[in-house]
């Protein structure tokens, strides 16, 4: 078994007993015998050396390499295997109403050939069961009710942009319709805190009046 050569001295230092006259104290930087980490080893039987840029370890008392490596990992002087990340990470954006209820889930899956996105209902069924995307709340709408009047809120396109803004302390919501559509009136109403007459006038000015 091997690892980077710079770790040999680290292993030797971690396995020295410190007793005066013990052979382990004579181990040179990068080479020598110390006490095996996987069995009761009064006389150093664990060899550590460097060769061709790697570190070699071996228990002369015949402890298996798997046991030895596990013991070194426990002491923090041998790397633990890393978990392989999925090549197709999946992100799930929950679209909620003002009360925090999940209305729909926008799923994004990234792969080598690009991204795929689809909608799911709260129960896991694929699609929106006939509901147009323009009728969905803005992503992050559940946070609007806690904001004081006249708070400036950024409206971004898409969920990831909204999450990036929110992570930086900026009040924001995101559209979920894509570039081809616009949110409906019901989705936009929580952004405007006006009297009924002023609200209607504001919607007409934006071309959203009915």
N, C-alpha and C positions, 0 to 999 in steps of 0.2 A: 504494500500500500504506500502511496506517496502523496505529497502535497508540495507547496512551494518551499524552496530551500530556506527562506527567511524564517520559517516556522520551526526549524530544527532546534535552534538555540532556545526558543521559547518553550518547547517541550522539555528540553533538558533542565531548564531552570525550574519548571513547574514540578518535576518529579524527583528533584534532589531532596534528601531527607534532612540534611544539615548536621548530621552527627559527625563529630571529629573523627578523622581517619577513615571514613567510609569511602569506598571506591567511587561512589557517585560524584564526590567532590572533585575528582580528577578528570571528569569529562570536559573535553575541550569545547569551545564554541562550535557548534555544528556537528560534533561527533563524540560518542562515548556511551557508557552504560549507566543507566539509572534504574530506579525501582519501577517495576511494572505496575501500571495503574489498575490492572484487572485481577490481581491476586496478591496474597500476603507474600511480599518479596523482601526478605531480610537481607539477602545478598543480591545486589543489582544484577538483573538478568535481562533487562530491557535495553536493546541496542537502538541507537538513533544515529543516523548518518545522512550525509548529503551526497547526491550523485546526479550529475547532468541537470542541475537546476531544480532538483526535487528532493524532498525529504523522505527517507525510508525508515520505517519502524518495524521491529520484530521482537517478539518475546521468546527467549531461548528456553523458557519453561513450557513452551508449546501452547500458550493461550491462543485461541483462534484470533485471526485478524479482525473479524466482526466484533468480538468482545473487546479487543484492545481499542479499536476505533471508537466504539461506543463509550468506553471509559475516558478516552481523550476528549471526546465531544462533551462529556459531562463536566470535565474540568475547563472547558472553554478553549482548548488549544488545538482543536481540529474542527474544520468547518462542518456544519450540519447540512444535509441536502436541502436545497431550496425547492419549494413547490412550484411546479411548472404552471405558468399562467395560461389561461385559455386563449387560444388564437382568435376566438370569436366572443369577446366580452359583450355582455348584454346589460343594457341600462333600462330601468323602468321608471317612467315619470308618472306619478299619480296626479290626476287632475281633480281637484276638490272644489266644492261649492263654498259659500261664505261660512257655512256651519262646520266645515271640515269633513264633510262626507265625500267619499271617493265616488266620482261620477264615471270616470273612465281611466284607463291606464294606457299611456303611449309607450310602446316598447321599441327600443332601438338596439339592433345587433350589428356590430362592426365586424367585417371580415376582410380577407385579402382582396376581394372583388368589390369592396365598397360597403355601404351600409344598407340595411333593410329596416323598414319601420312598419309597424302595424298597430291597430287599436285592439284593446281587450276591454270587456266589461268587468266590473268589480268581482264577479264570480269566476272569471277566467275564460269566459266564452269569447271567441274571436269576433271582432267587429263591434259596431255601435248599435246594432239592432234597429237600424233605420234612422237613428238620430244624426242630423247633419253636424259636421264638425263646427260650423259657425254657431251652433247652439250650446257648445261646451263652454264652461267657465274659463276665464283666463288662468293660465298656470300660475299658482301662487295666490289665488284670490282669497284663500282662507286667512292670509295674513293681513288683509286690508282692514278688517273690522277693528283691529287693535291700534291702527294708526290714528293720530289726532287729525282734526279737520285741517284742510289746506296743506297737508303733507305732499311734497313733490314725489311723484311715483314715476319711475321709468317703465315704459312699455317696450319690451324687446321682442324680436322675432325668434320664437323657439324657446324650448325649455332650458337648454344648456346655457344660453346667454343669460337667461334670468338667474339661474343658479350661480353663475359667475359674479353677477352684480350683487346678489344677496350675500355671497360669501365675503364681499368687500364692504358690507354694511350699508348698501344702497337699497332703498325700498324699490322693489321692482316686481312686475308681473310679466308673463310671456304669452304671446299668442300661440295657439296650437293648430291653426288652420293651414299653415304653410303659406308660401308666397302667392298661391293662386286664389286664396279667399281671404275674407276679413271677418273678424269676430262679429257676432250679432249684437243687437242693442242690449239684450239682457246680460251679456257677458261684460259689456262696457259700463253699464249703469253704476256698479259699485265704485267706479273711479270718480264719479261726480257727486258731490254732496251739495245740492242746490234745492231750492224750493221747486215745486212741481212746474210752475210756469217758466222759471228760468232754465230748468232742466230741458223742457221741451224746446225752448228757443236754442239752447246750446246744441241739441241733437240736430235741429234743422240746419244750423250753420255748418255742422260737420257733414251734412248730407245723409244723416242716419235717421231722420224723422220718418214716421210711418204715415 
